[in-house]
Amino acid sequence: MNRMVGLWAHPRSRSTVLERVFIERGDFEVFHEPFAHMAFSEDSAIPSDEWDHSFPTTYQGIRQHLLKAQERANVFHKDMCYHCLDDLKVDSDFLARQHNIFIIREPASSIVSHHRVHPGMPLQAIGHKALYEIFCVVTKLSGRMPYVINADDLAAEPERVIRKLCDYLQIEFLPQAMTWKRECPPQWKTWRSWHVAAEKSERIVLSDTPQRHELDLSPTLKALYEYHRPFYERMNEFCQ
């Protein structure tokens, strides 16, 4: 049976560049934030680009779309838990059908980066709390701690982190998947403005970290940080 890998993330967690490795592998059909189609439309306040009107817009429709794809190929999908939190929390069957992996990034960096793209971001869109809730659901469902990647480790030592992930997933490490052409994969076109750096990249690199002083100077961003930081810290204890 074909496998499914679900990468659960929060915004600005370097999850897209990890997804790019799976695009380059060529042995997975890759879906980029499919559940965003139930959370947003082209009329939503969140910045978007070329909207795919052919994609399902309900949780059940998107779920079925992924499972149908699994019938013909290995599937990798990356998404934000806050897009589909209430439905996903109670869908143990869907979670049990896949390898659930998680990526986290220190919230000071992810919040400042998020704010630069979408200054009007609401509290839940920071995403650490929703990610932690699904982490707990998967832990209870599987009876063991899920696989967690720290984005700073990924950026600092990409080959080591990807090799270790491949070992966990029991798939071959493909060195050629660690580099790519500067281009926008078709999967990213709806959210292209969010992935400018990833589109211009040729490999995973340790990029400039957003400056912490931007967070400290803004009471709003500082409040978002204080709210989400505990959830990051809990998950960070289990990073591989």
C-alpha positions as CSV (number, residue, x, y, z in Angstrom):
1,M,0.0,0.0,0.0
2,N,1.2,3.5,-0.8
3,R,2.2,5.6,2.2
4,M,1.1,9.0,3.3
5,V,3.3,11.5,5.2
6,G,1.6,14.4,6.9
7,L,3.9,17.3,7.8
8,W,2.0,19.4,10.4
9,A,3.4,22.9,10.9
10,H,2.7,26.4,11.9
11,P,3.3,29.4,9.6
12,R,6.8,30.5,8.9
13,S,8.3,27.3,10.3
14,R,10.5,26.5,7.3
15,S,8.0,23.7,6.5
16,T,7.9,24.8,2.8
17,V,11.6,24.3,2.2
18,L,11.3,20.8,3.8
19,E,8.4,20.1,1.5
20,R,10.6,21.1,-1.4
21,V,12.9,18.2,-0.6
22,F,9.9,15.8,-1.1
23,I,9.0,17.6,-4.4
24,E,12.5,17.0,-5.6
25,R,12.5,13.3,-4.6
26,G,9.9,12.5,-7.3
27,D,8.5,9.5,-5.5
28,F,5.7,11.3,-3.7
29,E,2.7,13.3,-4.9
30,V,3.1,16.5,-2.9
31,F,0.2,18.7,-1.7
32,H,0.9,22.1,-0.3
33,E,-1.5,23.2,2.5
34,P,-4.6,21.5,1.0
35,F,-6.7,22.2,4.1
36,A,-6.1,26.0,3.6
37,H,-8.8,25.6,0.9
38,M,-11.4,25.1,3.7
39,A,-10.1,27.9,5.8
40,F,-9.8,30.6,3.2
41,S,-10.9,31.8,-0.2
42,E,-9.5,34.2,-2.7
43,D,-11.7,36.9,-1.0
44,S,-10.1,36.3,2.5
45,A,-7.9,39.0,4.1
46,I,-4.9,36.7,4.0
47,P,-2.5,37.4,1.1
48,S,-2.9,34.9,-1.8
49,D,-2.1,34.7,-5.4
50,E,-3.4,32.2,-8.1
51,W,-6.3,30.5,-6.4
52,D,-7.0,26.9,-7.5
53,H,-10.8,26.8,-7.9
54,S,-10.8,23.1,-8.8
55,F,-9.7,22.0,-5.3
56,P,-12.3,20.8,-2.7
57,T,-13.2,23.4,-0.1
58,T,-14.6,21.1,2.7
59,Y,-12.8,19.0,5.2
60,Q,-14.3,15.8,4.0
61,G,-13.7,16.7,0.4
62,I,-10.0,17.5,1.0
63,R,-9.6,14.4,3.1
64,Q,-11.0,12.2,0.4
65,H,-8.9,14.0,-2.3
66,L,-5.7,13.0,-0.4
67,L,-6.9,9.4,0.2
68,K,-7.8,9.1,-3.4
69,A,-4.3,10.3,-4.4
70,Q,-2.8,7.7,-2.0
71,E,-4.4,5.0,-4.1
72,R,-2.2,5.9,-7.0
73,A,1.0,7.1,-5.4
74,N,2.9,7.9,-2.2
75,V,1.5,11.2,-0.8
76,F,3.2,14.0,1.1
77,H,1.1,16.8,2.4
78,K,2.1,19.8,4.4
79,D,-0.4,21.9,6.3
80,M,-1.2,24.1,9.3
81,C,-3.2,22.5,12.0
82,Y,-5.2,25.6,12.7
83,H,-6.7,25.4,9.1
84,C,-8.7,22.3,10.1
85,L,-8.2,21.9,13.9
86,D,-11.7,21.0,15.0
87,D,-12.2,18.4,12.3
88,L,-8.7,16.9,12.5
89,K,-8.8,16.5,16.3
90,V,-11.7,14.0,16.1
91,D,-10.5,12.3,12.9
92,S,-8.4,9.5,14.4
93,D,-9.0,7.3,11.3
94,F,-7.3,9.8,9.0
95,L,-4.4,10.5,11.4
96,A,-3.9,6.8,11.8
97,R,-3.6,6.2,8.1
98,Q,-0.4,8.3,7.8
99,H,3.0,9.1,9.2
100,N,2.5,12.3,11.2
101,I,5.6,14.4,11.6
102,F,5.8,17.9,13.1
103,I,8.1,20.9,12.6
104,I,8.4,23.8,15.0
105,R,10.4,27.1,15.0
106,E,11.1,29.4,17.9
107,P,8.1,31.7,18.0
108,A,10.0,35.0,18.2
109,S,11.4,34.3,14.7
110,S,8.2,32.8,13.2
111,I,5.9,35.6,14.5
112,V,8.1,38.4,13.2
113,S,8.4,36.7,9.9
114,H,4.6,36.1,9.8
115,H,3.9,39.7,10.6
116,R,6.1,40.9,7.7
117,V,3.8,39.1,5.3
118,H,0.4,39.4,7.0
119,P,0.4,42.2,9.6
120,G,-3.3,41.5,10.4
121,M,-2.7,37.9,11.5
122,P,-5.1,36.8,14.3
123,L,-4.0,34.9,17.4
124,Q,-4.8,31.4,16.2
125,A,-2.9,31.9,13.0
126,I,0.4,31.9,14.8
127,G,-0.3,28.2,15.0
128,H,1.8,26.8,17.8
129,K,-1.2,26.0,20.1
130,A,-3.2,24.2,17.3
131,L,0.0,22.3,16.4
132,Y,0.4,21.2,20.0
133,E,-3.2,20.0,20.2
134,I,-2.7,17.7,17.2
135,F,0.6,16.6,18.6
136,C,-1.2,15.5,21.7
137,V,-3.9,13.7,19.7
138,V,-1.3,11.8,17.7
139,T,0.6,10.9,20.8
140,K,-2.5,9.4,22.4
141,L,-3.5,7.7,19.2
142,S,-0.1,6.1,18.5
143,G,1.0,5.5,22.1
144,R,4.4,7.1,21.5
145,M,5.8,10.6,20.9
146,P,5.5,11.8,17.4
147,Y,8.5,12.8,15.3
148,V,9.3,16.5,15.8
149,I,11.9,18.6,13.8
150,N,13.2,21.9,15.1
151,A,13.5,24.3,12.1
152,D,16.7,25.8,13.4
153,D,18.3,22.3,13.3
154,L,17.0,21.8,9.8
155,A,18.5,25.0,8.6
156,A,21.9,24.4,10.4
157,E,22.3,20.8,9.4
158,P,20.0,19.9,6.6
159,E,21.6,16.7,5.5
160,R,21.8,15.3,9.0
161,V,18.2,16.2,9.7
162,I,16.8,14.9,6.4
163,R,18.8,11.6,6.7
164,K,17.4,11.0,10.1
165,L,13.9,11.8,8.9
166,C,14.3,9.3,6.0
167,D,15.5,6.7,8.5
168,Y,12.4,7.3,10.6
169,L,10.1,7.0,7.6
170,Q,12.0,4.0,6.2
171,I,12.6,5.7,2.9
172,E,15.8,6.0,0.9
173,F,17.8,9.2,1.4
174,L,18.2,10.8,-2.0
175,P,21.2,13.3,-2.2
176,Q,19.8,14.8,-5.4
177,A,16.7,15.9,-3.6
178,M,18.8,18.3,-1.4
179,T,19.3,20.8,-4.3
180,W,16.9,22.3,-6.9
181,K,16.4,25.0,-9.5
182,R,15.2,28.4,-8.5
183,E,11.6,28.3,-9.4
184,C,8.0,28.2,-8.1
185,P,6.6,24.7,-8.0
186,P,3.0,24.5,-9.1
187,Q,1.9,23.5,-5.6
188,W,2.9,26.9,-4.3
189,K,1.2,29.2,-6.7
190,T,-1.8,30.0,-4.5
191,W,0.5,31.2,-1.7
192,R,3.4,32.3,-3.8
193,S,3.9,35.6,-2.0
194,W,4.5,33.7,1.2
195,H,7.4,31.7,-0.3
196,V,9.6,34.3,-2.0
197,A,12.8,33.1,-0.2
198,A,12.0,29.4,-0.8
199,E,11.3,30.1,-4.5
200,K,14.7,31.8,-4.8
201,S,16.5,29.1,-3.0
202,E,18.6,26.3,-4.4
203,R,19.0,24.3,-1.1
204,I,18.2,24.6,2.6
205,V,20.3,27.3,4.1
206,L,20.6,29.0,7.4
207,S,19.0,32.3,6.4
208,D,18.9,35.5,8.4
209,T,16.7,35.3,11.5
210,P,14.1,38.0,12.0
211,Q,15.3,40.5,14.6
212,R,14.0,39.9,18.1
213,H,13.8,43.7,18.7
214,E,10.9,43.9,16.2
215,L,8.9,41.7,18.6
216,D,10.0,43.5,21.7
217,L,9.0,46.9,20.3
218,S,5.4,45.7,19.6
219,P,3.1,45.0,22.5
220,T,0.8,43.1,20.1
221,L,3.5,40.8,18.8
222,K,4.9,40.3,22.3
223,A,1.5,39.2,23.5
224,L,1.3,36.7,20.7
225,Y,4.7,35.4,21.6
226,E,3.9,35.0,25.3
227,Y,0.8,33.1,24.4
228,H,2.4,30.6,22.0
229,R,5.8,30.2,23.5
230,P,4.8,27.5,26.1
231,F,3.4,25.3,23.3
232,Y,6.7,25.5,21.4
233,E,8.7,24.7,24.6
234,R,6.6,21.6,25.3
235,M,7.1,20.2,21.8
236,N,10.7,21.2,21.6
237,E,11.5,18.7,24.4
238,F,10.8,15.9,21.9
239,C,12.8,17.1,18.9
240,Q,14.8,14.4,17.1
